[in-house]
Each structure stands twice: as C-alpha cells, then as structure tokens.
Amino acid sequence: MMTDSKSNLLISKTGIRENFWKYIERTTGEHSLKKFLWQSTMLTLFSSFPGAVGAVLRGTAYKGILGSVGENCFIEKDVHFLVPQKIFLGNRVFIGENSYLSVTGTQGRIEIKDDVQIFQGCVLRKKKGKGKIVINEFVGLGMNVYLAGGGDIEIGKYSVFGNGAKVFSSGHIFKDPSIPIREQGLKHKKVKIGEDVMLGASAIVLEGVTIGDGAVIGAGAVVTKDIPSYSIAVGVPAKVIGKREKHTSKD
C-alpha cells in the first residue's frame, strides 16, 4: 500500500517560519541568518554585472564567499551557487553563464582544479551526504552538462564532455511496487572517469561506473558498466566496439 510519507517534503506544512529557515539552510548549509544575509547580498550585487568586466570582478569578489577562488578566474553572469563555502575553484577556472553549482548540507564539496572550462548552462549538484565532485586540471565541459548525485564523481585531467552529457552517482531504488519509488531511497556509488576521456554529446554515465583513461564514449550512449582504458564504446547500453591504438613514430 502506498503511504503519504512526509520524509521527502522540501516545503513544510507548518508555516512560513519553518519554511524560512529551511530555505536559509538549503542555500547556506547552516542555520545562520547572518551568513544568509551576507552571502545573498554579495551574490545578488555581483551576479548580473555584464561583460568581461563583470566576469573578472566576480572572480575577485567571490573570494570571500566561495571556499576558495584561485587566480584569474572568469565567472560569467547569473552563475548560481548554493552553500558556496563548500565550492572550491583553482586557478584560471572559467564558468559559463547560467550555470548552477550546488552542495546540499556541509559534508560534501565541489572541487574544480586549475584551467577547467565549464560552459553555459552546466549543473553540478553534490547531493546530501559526504563525498565530493572533483574536476581535475584542463577538463572541458560543454554546454548543459549535468553532474549530480550523493556519491563521489571524479573526472580525470584533459577529459572533454560534449553538450548535454550527464553523469549520475545516485540511482533510485524501486524493488517494492507497494511503496512509491521516491520513498524507497537512493543507492550512491562513485563514478570515476579517467584522464583524456571523451564523453560524446548527450551521453549518460550511471552510478558505480569507472571509465578508463583515454576511452571514447559515443554521442547518446548510456554507460551502465565499466569501460576499459582506450576503448571506444557506443549504444544503449554502451558496448565496446573498438580500441584506440597508440602509434609510435618510425625513424
């Protein structure tokens, strides 16, 4: 029998006061009006400044809001941060317009290393619980890439994601048909993507998958199992159809 559980309610039935504090805790990770006012004021003041001047200005102004901001970061307008003190940027990070970076609670974190490029409309969501999303050096995320889950996500150096690619480190449990799926909880498993991996446009990687170094995943593929290094995989579900060979120069 299906139940009317309140466990997943984001908005309380009890009134405006409780919902006010729920919102503060969702955006700051803490039960602190002072922190909420400080962060929301700074982010509101600077988020919409247009052009290159605004992008450079935010790279400086947000040093007091985010967990860390390295040198020469370029943050375009209308980039949204939730629990910004748990988001850490290296040097020369680019974040495109209308991207959304979110940590739920204060146990998780998002780490973006040096020389990463995140283009317009990307979403990075570290959901509730410990763990982190780590994007290592020289990674490029195309427009509307989506990384989310309660498990860890790690992306190796020099990897590139096509537009609309998605990585999920959580999945719904749906074993018992007598209980609503959203009430059965989630399974969280780390996703690890190696160095120099190409993830094609609109490809999807599911929880628990490891993709080895140098692999190529075709556009629209759905990766449900591990992919060996330097493999080429396509399809739904993704299957290996070839290998990338290392060529040596001849004298």
N, C-alpha and C positions, 0 to 999 in steps of 0.2 A: 504494500500500500504506500502511495506517495504521501509525504509529510510536508507540512508547511513550516519548514525549519527557518530560523532567523540567523543561522550561523553565517550566511553569506551576504547579509544585508549591509550595504555600504551607507545607507541613509537610515537613521534611526526613526522609529515611530514616536519617540518620547518627546520630541520638541526641538525648538531652534537652538537652545543652549547646547545640548549634546551634539547636535549636528555641526555647530560652530566649532567645537573642539575636535570633532572627527576630521573636519576639513583642515584645521591647523596641523594636526598630527600627520595627515596624509601629505601635506605639502612641505613640512619641515622635518618630520620624523620625531618631533618632540612636542610635549605639552607645554609650549612656551609662547605666550603672546608676544613677548619682546622679540624673540627670534623671527616670528612670523612677520611682524611689522617691519623689521629691518630687511629681511630678505625680499619681501614682496615690494617694498618701496624701491630698493635698488634695482630689482629686475624689471619693475614697471618703468622706472625712469629711463633705463638704458636700452631696453629690448627693441624699441622701434626706431632708434636713430638710423636713418637711411645711409646707403652708400658705403664706400671704403672707410670713411672717417668713423662711422658708427661701428663697423666691424672691428676696426683696430681698437677703438675706445672700449668696447666690451671686453676685449682681451685683457685690458688693464683693470677696468672697473670690477670685473668678476673675480679678481684675485682674493677679494675679501668675502666672497660668497661661496664659491666652489671650494672643494677640499684642497685643490691646488690648480694653478694655471701656469704653464711654462712660458717661455719667452716667445714673442712674435706669433701668438695665436690669433686666428682670424675667425670671429664668430658673427655670422650674418644675422640679420634682424629676425625677430619673432621666433627665436630658439627658446624652447620651454624647458625648465629644469624643475624636477621635484626632488626634495631632500638634497639640495645642491652640495651640501658639505660632504656627501659621500660620492661625489663625482670628481675625478682627478684627470687633468689634462697635462700631457707632456709639452714639449717644445714644438712650435710650428704646426699646431693642430688646426685644421680647417673644419668648421661645422656649418653646413648649408642652411639656408632659410627654412623656417617652419619645421625644423627637426625637433624631436621630443626625447629628452633623456630623463629617466625616472628610476628612482630607487624606492622600494617600499620598506619602511622601517629604517633602522640604523645599523643593522647587522651586515647587510650587503653593501656592495660598492661597484662602481663602474670605473675602470682604468683605461685611458686612451693614451697610448705611448706616442713618442716623437714622430712627426711627419706623417700622421694619419690624415686622410681626407674623407670626410663624411659629407656627401652631397645632399641636396634639398630633400626634405620630407622624410628623413630617416627616423626610425623609432628604436630606441634602446631602452628596454624595460627589465630591470632586475627586480623580480617579484619577491614577495615576502620570504624571509629566512636568510641564513648565512650564505656565503658564496659571492661570486663576482662575475662580471663580464669584463674580459681583458682583450683589448685590441692592440696587438703589438705593432712595432715600427713599420712604416711605409705601407700600411694597409689602405686600400681604397674601397669605399662603399658607395655604390651607385645610388641614384635617386630611389627613395621609398623602400630602402632595405629595412627589414624588421628583425630585430634580435630580442628575444623575450624568454622568460622562464624563471623558475625558482632554483634550478640547478645552475652550475657554472657553465659559462661559454668562454672558450679561449680561441682566438684567431691568430695564427702564426704570421710572422713577418712576410711582407711583399704579396700577401694574398689580395685578390680582387673579387668583388661581388658585383654582378650585373644588377640592373634596375629591378626592383621588386623582389629580390631574393629574400628568403626568410629562414631563420634558424630558431627552433623551439627547444628549450631544455626542460620543458614540462609537458605532460600529456594527461588528459582526463582518464580516470578510472571509470569503467562502465560495465562491471561484471554483473551487478544486481539490477535487473529491469524493474524491480518493485520500488526502487529508490531513484529520485531524479538524478541525472548524471552530475549536475553541478553540486549535489550534496555528497557524492562519493569520494571527493578529494582528488588530488593530483599525484602523479608519480614524477619525481625530479631526478634527472640523470644528466651528468656532464656531457656537453658536446665539445669535442676538440677538433679544430680544423688546423691542419699543418701549415707549414711555410709554403709560399708560392703556389697556393691553390687558386684555381679559377672556378667560381660558382656562377653558372650562367643565369641570365635574366629569368626571374620568377621561379627559380629552383627552390626547393624546400628541403631542409635538413631537420630530422626529428630527434627527439631526446635519446641520449645514450650513444649517439653515433660518433665515431672517430674517422676523419678523412686524412689520409696520409699526405706527406709532403709532395708537392708537385702534381697532385691529381687535378683533373679537369672534369667538372660536372656540367652536363649539358643543360641548356635552357629548358625550364619546365619540369626537370626531373624531380622525383621525390625520393630522398635518400633515407632509407629505413634501417640499413645495415652498414657496417664499416666498409670503407673503400680503401684498398691498399695504395701505397705511395706510387705516384707516376702512372696511375690508371686513368682511363677515360671511361666515364660512366654516363649512361643516358636512360631515360624512360621512367615509367611509373609501375612498380617501384624501380628505382635505378639499378641497372645491371652493368657490370664491366664489359666493355666491348673491345677494348684495346689497351695498349701500353704506350707511354711516351718513352722513346729510346734516347739515351744520352749519346750524342755523336762526338767523336774525337777527331780532331784535325789531323790530316795526313801531311807528312813532310814532302 
